[in-house]
Amino acid sequence: MRGVIDDLDSPVPLSLQLPAIYQEDEFTQRFVSAFDVVLAPVLAALDDLAAYVDPSLAPDDFVEWLAGWVGLELSGSWGLGIRRAIVADAVHSYRRGGTAGAIKDAVALASGGDVEITESGGASWSSTPQSALPGDDSATMRVLVRVDDPQQIDAARLSAFVASVKPAHVAHVLEVVAR
């Protein structure tokens, strides 16, 4: 995370904020300058706060922290560009959360592959009570991911990712195949 940065000058030295009597004292100047060293990175971060909360501009170690803000757990095996894109897309994805389109987009972003979602259910109505509904009565979905090299995909981690973006009551089956 953030820390002391060598040779970073404080944009607002504390010694200049002291009354004139203390500005003349050499010990007080040295004592207060220690706080400048500690506060300089904080003030620099506050000056660039907008960059810290923008996933495309945030320092590498802040991307993981931003992911926590939006309830995501990112895989260390994903490249920094993919992690930044997932965090940036999180708010948009939450708006569509649980839909087949949102799940497809999230899995495609996480895997880098082509994704196909097949749902089991259907929607119907009937004027006859107790009539049969189309499709399977259990809520399931099949997630087919086509990638160049299936061995590069951690299927267990990807399955856990699918579980985190789908509705809780829907069971899923994940298949990772070659293109």
C-alpha positions in Angstrom: 0.0 0.0 0.0 1.0 3.6 0.4 4.1 4.6 2.4 6.9 7.1 2.7 8.2 8.1 -0.7 11.8 9.2 -0.8 12.3 12.9 -1.8 8.6 13.7 -1.9 8.2 17.3 -0.8 5.1 18.3 1.1 3.0 20.7 -0.9 2.1 22.4 2.4 5.1 22.3 4.7 3.9 22.5 8.3 6.9 24.7 9.3 5.3 27.5 7.2 2.1 27.2 9.2 3.8 27.9 12.6 3.8 31.2 14.3 6.9 33.3 13.6 8.5 32.6 17.0 8.6 28.9 16.2 9.8 29.4 12.7 13.0 30.9 14.0 13.7 27.8 16.3 16.0 25.2 14.5 14.8 22.3 16.7 11.1 23.1 16.1 11.8 23.2 12.3 13.6 19.8 12.4 10.8 18.3 14.6 8.0 19.6 12.4 9.8 18.5 9.2 9.4 14.9 10.4 5.7 15.3 10.1 6.1 16.7 6.6 7.9 13.4 5.6 5.0 11.3 6.9 2.2 13.6 5.7 3.6 14.2 2.2 2.3 10.9 0.7 -1.1 11.5 2.4 -1.4 15.0 0.9 -0.3 13.7 -2.5 -2.9 10.9 -2.4 -5.6 13.4 -1.4 -4.6 15.7 -4.3 -5.1 12.7 -6.7 -8.1 11.2 -4.9 -10.1 11.0 -8.1 -7.4 8.9 -9.7 -7.4 6.6 -6.8 -11.0 5.7 -7.1 -11.0 5.3 -10.9 -10.2 1.7 -11.7 -8.4 2.6 -14.9 -6.1 5.1 -13.1 -5.7 3.7 -9.6 -2.4 2.3 -8.5 -2.1 -1.5 -9.0 -2.5 -2.3 -5.3 -5.7 -0.1 -5.0 -7.5 -2.1 -7.7 -7.9 -5.0 -5.3 -9.2 -2.6 -2.6 -11.7 -1.0 -5.0 -12.9 -4.5 -5.9 -13.8 -4.9 -2.2 -15.8 -1.7 -2.3 -18.1 -3.2 -5.0 -18.2 -6.7 -3.4 -15.8 -8.5 -5.8 -13.1 -11.0 -5.1 -10.6 -10.9 -7.9 -8.3 -13.8 -9.0 -4.6 -13.2 -8.8 -4.3 -15.2 -12.0 -6.1 -12.5 -14.0 -4.0 -9.8 -15.6 -4.1 -6.3 -14.2 -6.1 -5.1 -17.3 -8.8 -7.7 -16.7 -9.0 -6.9 -13.0 -9.4 -3.2 -13.8 -12.1 -3.9 -16.4 -14.1 -6.1 -14.0 -14.0 -3.4 -11.3 -14.9 -0.7 -13.8 -17.9 -2.7 -15.1 -19.2 -3.8 -11.7 -21.7 -0.9 -11.2 -23.1 -1.5 -14.7 -23.3 -5.2 -14.0 -25.1 -4.7 -10.7 -27.8 -2.9 -12.5 -28.4 -5.9 -14.7 -27.4 -8.4 -12.0 -28.6 -11.9 -12.2 -29.8 -11.7 -15.8 -28.4 -14.1 -18.4 -26.8 -11.1 -20.3 -25.0 -9.9 -17.2 -23.7 -13.3 -16.3 -22.6 -13.9 -19.9 -20.7 -10.6 -19.9 -19.1 -11.2 -16.5 -17.9 -14.7 -17.4 -16.6 -13.6 -20.8 -14.6 -10.8 -19.1 -13.3 -13.2 -16.4 -12.4 -16.0 -18.8 -11.5 -14.2 -22.0 -13.6 -16.6 -23.9 -16.9 -16.8 -25.8 -19.8 -17.6 -23.4 -23.1 -19.2 -24.1 -25.8 -19.4 -21.4 -28.6 -21.9 -21.6 -31.4 -21.6 -19.1 -33.8 -24.4 -18.2 -37.0 -22.5 -17.4 -39.7 -20.9 -19.4 -42.5 -18.5 -18.8 -46.1 -19.3 -19.8 -49.6 -18.8 -18.7 -52.7 -20.8 -19.1 -56.4 -20.2 -18.4 -56.5 -23.8 -17.2 -55.5 -24.2 -13.6 -52.7 -26.8 -12.8 -51.6 -27.1 -16.4 -48.0 -28.2 -17.1 -45.3 -25.5 -17.6 -42.8 -25.7 -20.4 -39.2 -26.5 -19.7 -37.7 -28.1 -16.5 -39.3 -27.1 -13.2 -35.9 -26.7 -11.5 -34.0 -23.5 -12.1 -30.7 -24.5 -13.7 -28.4 -22.9 -16.2 -25.6 -24.3 -18.3 -22.6 -22.0 -18.9 -20.5 -23.0 -21.9 -17.1 -21.2 -22.2 -15.1 -21.6 -25.4 -11.5 -20.6 -25.0 -8.3 -21.2 -27.0 -6.6 -23.3 -24.3 -9.0 -24.8 -21.7 -6.0 -25.9 -19.6 -5.3 -22.3 -18.8 -8.6 -21.8 -17.1 -9.0 -22.7 -13.5 -12.5 -24.3 -13.7 -13.1 -24.4 -10.0 -12.3 -20.7 -9.6 -14.4 -19.9 -12.7 -17.3 -21.9 -11.3 -17.0 -20.0 -8.0 -17.1 -16.8 -10.0 -20.2 -17.9 -11.8 -21.8 -18.8 -8.5 -21.1 -15.3 -7.2 -22.8 -13.5 -10.2 -25.8 -15.8 -10.7 -29.0 -15.8 -8.6 -28.6 -17.9 -5.5 -31.5 -20.2 -6.2 -30.3 -21.2 -9.7 -28.0 -24.2 -10.0 -25.3 -24.1 -12.7 -23.2 -26.4 -14.7 -19.9 -25.0 -16.1 -18.3 -26.4 -19.2 -14.9 -25.1 -20.5 -14.1 -26.3 -24.1 -11.7 -25.4 -26.9 -12.9 -23.1 -29.6 
